[in-house]
């Protein structure tokens, strides 16, 4: 065992009862993980128990409005993006999605849940007597310093009653600039070039919860100047932007993305943001908007940048229209960031060195010599009070940016496959998502394990 490992073990031994001598590095890591997990659970349980105490007290006093306010503020304080109310025959579990993972915070008795749900539905302007069909709504908590909290509510009928999931939208949290999102300099240069154009289509792709909306809002914030008119079409409006005309679709009233986009184009916009392209009609209208002098921003649910072209073609957009309209595709995922207070460097093992070596070669960096001189350094966090003993605090994006060059436009018109387009893009500084993640792991932003846990 190295001297550094010994010192780490000594410091850990002060956190818990003495442990038996460790004979191997693997055993050391297992013991260390066990110690961190125990501490993590203790730390989180304290916060969760305190929140549960106040909510149970409020519900006991029949003050459901205060209970809902406390729960919403508590979710915000814990860094939760979603609140889940999962109902069973005996209780309702309150779970929160924190840094991408669901954690059970506390449970409610059925009478407590009924009281809280009635207040939640009333505040969201949902029909209290309707429990057999899904409903969508929104409520707002205003008792927050420097802003408010909007909460998007979705109910779902289940055998015992209704499940609810709430998306927490924090208006007090500032929208980052594009330069703060973590793009490598080559990708940032290409994005800036696209944002500087008068027309064209910019697509942000990825699964639900991959940060697409944040990226779109960051772009709009950079584009939002007095001499431009920006109009959005969203489902729903997640953040309010000063100086931007924002419209929310309403499927029940026949106001969908397709009909809304046609109306929006008659409002003389310079820049259009469409929350999501879901069908051929919306895709075609968006493409036509890009071809008629508008900068169009939107999202699509695809795994990678190259697959996005295939998806749009399969939808039915003619290759000649797609090639002329689209300008750049940004595929992304979110990974947890290492805690800045307790991260530490370690020497990559043989398999990790091989991954990094071949990745470096793929992006044109000869790294064989460096790998042969002792390998690379990676980073991990042991957990501390600042990160709740999880080792992670917050999330960041990893990206894949496909800029549509003249050569790629010609390839799309001629029916080239995604593999062929990807090979051409690699000649123009395309960095794949996994490569961007590994580069950030080497710069202590995240861990290699975290990167590969989110990449398909």
HELIX and SHEET records of a PDB file:
HELIX    1   1 UNK A    3  UNK A   13  1                                  11    
HELIX    2   2 UNK A   25  UNK A   60  1                                  36    
HELIX    3   3 UNK A   64  UNK A   77  1                                  14    
HELIX    4   4 UNK A  110  UNK A  123  1                                  14    
HELIX    5   5 UNK A  178  UNK A  180  5                                   3    
HELIX    6   6 UNK A  185  UNK A  195  1                                  11    
HELIX    7   7 UNK A  212  UNK A  223  1                                  12    
HELIX    8   8 UNK A  251  UNK A  253  5                                   3    
HELIX    9   9 UNK A  257  UNK A  265  1                                   9    
HELIX   10  10 UNK A  280  UNK A  291  1                                  12    
HELIX   11  11 UNK A  305  UNK A  315  1                                  11    
HELIX   12  12 UNK A  319  UNK A  325  1                                   7    
HELIX   13  13 UNK A  350  UNK A  362  1                                  13    
HELIX   14  14 UNK A  368  UNK A  372  1                                   5    
HELIX   15  15 UNK A  385  UNK A  387  5                                   3    
HELIX   16  16 UNK A  406  UNK A  413  1                                   8    
HELIX   17  17 UNK A  418  UNK A  426  1                                   9    
HELIX   18  18 UNK A  433  UNK A  442  1                                  10    
HELIX   19  19 UNK A  448  UNK A  454  1                                   7    
SHEET    1   A 6 UNK A 101  UNK A 109  0                                        
SHEET    2   A 6 UNK A  91  UNK A  98 -1                                        
SHEET    3   A 6 UNK A  80  UNK A  87 -1                                        
SHEET    4   A 6 UNK A 162  UNK A 170 -1                                        
SHEET    5   A 6 UNK A 147  UNK A 157 -1                                        
SHEET    6   A 6 UNK A 135  UNK A 144 -1                                        
SHEET    1   B 7 UNK A 245  UNK A 248  0                                        
SHEET    2   B 7 UNK A 230  UNK A 234  1                                        
SHEET    3   B 7 UNK A 271  UNK A 274  1                                        
SHEET    4   B 7 UNK A 295  UNK A 300  1                                        
SHEET    5   B 7 UNK A 200  UNK A 205  1                                        
SHEET    6   B 7 UNK A 326  UNK A 338  1                                        
SHEET    7   B 7 UNK A 392  UNK A 403 -1                                        
SHEET    1   C 2 UNK A 343  UNK A 347  0                                        
SHEET    2   C 2 UNK A 377  UNK A 381 -1                                        
END                                                                             
